[in-house]
Amino acid sequence: MELRAAYLFFEFRIAYVYATRHFCRSPLSLLKHEDGEIEQVRGIISQLVPILVDRKSKTLYTGLSEVVTEMWSRIDSVWISKRQSVL
């Protein structure tokens, strides 16, 4: 059980780092609520870490490499969707 929690923590940290770099803000608490940035951060993190918004999520990792591989694929999909919305 502790190992699964560590993998989920690592998954959340990757998402946090991605959002921090994406918005060029560290820490994310510096974001302004009135600019809508907080909602954008929530949207990105919820796409990257679906267990935070979907309590029925059954994502289980068996190793750290699996976490990294899954996160890369999610980051790619978030990046592609953001790019398409700009075009």
Backbone hydrogen bonds in HBPLUS format (Angstrom, degrees):
<---DONOR---> <-ACCEPTOR-->    atom                        ^
c    i                          cat <-CA-CA->   ^        H-A-AA   ^      H-
h    n   atom  resd res      DA  || num        DHA   H-A  angle D-A-AA Bond
n    s   type  num  typ     dist DA aas  dist angle  dist       angle   num
A0005-ALA N   A0001-MET O   3.14 MM   4  6.46 156.6  2.20 151.4 157.7     1
A0006-ALA N   A0002-GLU O   2.98 MM   4  6.25 147.9  2.09 142.7 151.8     2
A0007-TYR N   A0003-LEU O   2.99 MM   4  6.30 151.3  2.07 148.2 155.4     3
A0008-LEU N   A0004-ARG O   3.02 MM   4  6.31 156.8  2.07 147.9 153.8     4
A0009-PHE N   A0005-ALA O   2.89 MM   4  6.10 152.0  1.97 145.2 153.3     5
A0010-PHE N   A0006-ALA O   2.91 MM   4  6.13 155.7  1.97 145.4 151.9     6
A0011-GLU N   A0007-TYR O   2.87 MM   4  6.12 152.0  1.95 144.9 153.1     7
A0012-PHE N   A0008-LEU O   2.95 MM   4  6.21 158.4  2.00 147.6 152.5     8
A0013-ARG N   A0009-PHE O   2.93 MM   4  6.20 154.9  2.00 148.0 155.2     9
A0014-ILE N   A0010-PHE O   3.01 MM   4  6.28 156.3  2.07 150.0 155.3    10
A0015-ALA N   A0011-GLU O   3.14 MM   4  6.43 160.7  2.18 147.1 152.2    11
A0016-TYR N   A0012-PHE O   2.86 MM   4  6.12 154.1  1.93 150.0 157.7    12
A0017-VAL N   A0013-ARG O   2.89 MM   4  6.10 162.5  1.92 151.5 155.7    13
A0018-TYR N   A0014-ILE O   2.91 MM   4  6.11 160.7  1.95 150.2 155.9    14
A0019-ALA N   A0015-ALA O   2.94 MM   4  6.15 164.1  1.96 149.7 153.6    15
A0020-THR N   A0016-TYR O   2.85 MM   4  6.03 157.0  1.90 149.1 156.1    16
A0021-ARG N   A0017-VAL O   2.95 MM   4  6.16 162.3  1.99 152.7 156.5    17
A0022-HIS N   A0018-TYR O   2.82 MM   4  5.96 156.9  1.87 150.4 157.9    18
A0023-PHE N   A0019-ALA O   3.00 MM   4  6.07 159.7  2.04 149.9 153.2    19
A0024-CYS N   A0020-THR O   2.94 MM   4  5.73 111.2  2.43 131.9 148.0    20
A0025-ARG N   A0020-THR O   3.20 MM   5  5.36 147.4  2.31 144.1 151.0    21
A0024-CYS N   A0021-ARG O   3.33 MM   3  4.91 147.2  2.45  90.1  99.4    22
A0030-LEU N   A0027-PRO O   3.11 MM   3  6.01 169.1  2.12 123.4 125.9    23
A0031-LEU N   A0028-LEU O   3.08 MM   3  5.68 170.2  2.09 120.1 122.9    24
A0036-GLY N   A0033-HIS O   3.18 MM   3  5.57 162.6  2.22 111.8 117.1    25
A0040-GLN N   A0036-GLY O   3.23 MM   4  6.52 151.4  2.31 142.6 150.7    26
A0041-VAL N   A0037-GLU O   2.86 MM   4  6.16 155.6  1.92 152.7 159.1    27
A0042-ARG N   A0038-ILE O   2.91 MM   4  6.18 163.3  1.93 151.1 155.7    28
A0043-GLY N   A0039-GLU O   2.93 MM   4  6.13 153.1  2.00 142.6 150.0    29
A0044-ILE N   A0040-GLN O   2.98 MM   4  6.25 159.7  2.02 150.1 154.8    30
A0045-ILE N   A0041-VAL O   2.87 MM   4  6.07 176.2  1.87 162.1 163.2    31
A0046-SER N   A0042-ARG O   2.86 MM   4  5.90 154.3  1.93 143.8 151.5    32
A0047-GLN N   A0043-GLY O   3.06 MM   4  6.23 141.1  2.22 138.8 148.5    33
A0047-GLN N   A0044-ILE O   3.13 MM   3  5.17 125.0  2.45  95.4 109.4    34
A0048-LEU N   A0044-ILE O   2.96 MM   4  6.24 151.0  2.05 148.8 157.4    35
A0049-VAL N   A0045-ILE O   2.75 MM   4  5.80 150.7  1.83 150.8 158.4    36
A0052-LEU N   A0049-VAL O   3.08 MM   3  5.99 165.3  2.10 127.8 131.7    37
A0053-VAL N   A0050-PRO O   3.10 MM   3  5.61 146.3  2.22 112.4 120.6    38
A0054-ASP N   A0050-PRO O   2.82 MM   4  5.82 151.9  1.90 159.6 169.0    39
A0057-SER N   A0054-ASP O   2.96 MM   3  5.46 161.2  2.00 120.2 122.8    40
A0066-GLU N   A0063-GLY O   3.19 MM   3  5.35 128.1  2.47  98.3 111.0    41
A0067-VAL N   A0063-GLY O   3.32 MM   4  6.74 147.1  2.43 142.6 151.2    42
A0067-VAL N   A0064-LEU O   3.11 MM   3  5.09 119.5  2.49  94.4 109.1    43
A0068-VAL N   A0064-LEU O   3.06 MM   4  6.40 163.6  2.08 155.3 158.4    44
A0069-THR N   A0065-SER O   2.97 MM   4  6.12 164.0  2.00 147.0 151.4    45
A0070-GLU N   A0066-GLU O   3.01 MM   4  6.08 165.1  2.03 145.5 149.7    46
A0071-MET N   A0067-VAL O   2.89 MM   4  6.04 160.3  1.93 151.7 157.7    47
A0072-TRP N   A0068-VAL O   2.94 MM   4  6.13 157.0  1.99 149.8 155.7    48
A0073-SER N   A0069-THR O   3.20 MM   4  6.47 158.0  2.25 146.3 151.5    49
A0074-ARG N   A0070-GLU O   3.07 MM   4  6.36 153.3  2.14 146.4 153.9    50
A0075-ILE N   A0071-MET O   2.79 MM   4  5.99 161.3  1.82 155.4 160.7    51
A0076-ASP N   A0072-TRP O   2.90 MM   4  6.08 158.6  1.95 148.0 153.8    52
A0077-SER N   A0073-SER O   3.11 MM   4  6.35 155.5  2.17 140.6 146.6    53
A0078-VAL N   A0074-ARG O   2.90 MM   4  6.18 155.7  1.96 152.0 158.7    54
A0079-TRP N   A0075-ILE O   2.85 MM   4  6.00 165.3  1.87 153.9 158.2    55
A0080-ILE N   A0076-ASP O   2.91 MM   4  6.07 160.0  1.95 149.5 154.9    56
A0081-SER N   A0077-SER O   3.00 MM   4  6.10 161.7  2.04 143.3 148.4    57
A0082-LYS N   A0078-VAL O   2.93 MM   4  6.10 156.1  1.99 149.8 156.4    58
A0083-ARG N   A0079-TRP O   2.93 MM   4  6.08 155.4  1.99 145.3 152.4    59
A0084-GLN N   A0080-ILE O   2.93 MM   4  6.14 157.8  1.98 150.9 156.4    60
A0085-SER N   A0081-SER O   3.11 MM   4  6.23 145.6  2.23 138.5 147.1    61
A0086-VAL N   A0082-LYS O   3.25 MM   4  6.50 134.3  2.48 138.5 149.3    62
A0086-VAL N   A0083-ARG O   3.19 MM   3  5.24 134.7  2.41  96.3 108.3    63
A0087-LEU N   A0083-ARG O   3.18 MM   4  6.51 149.8  2.27 145.5 153.3    64
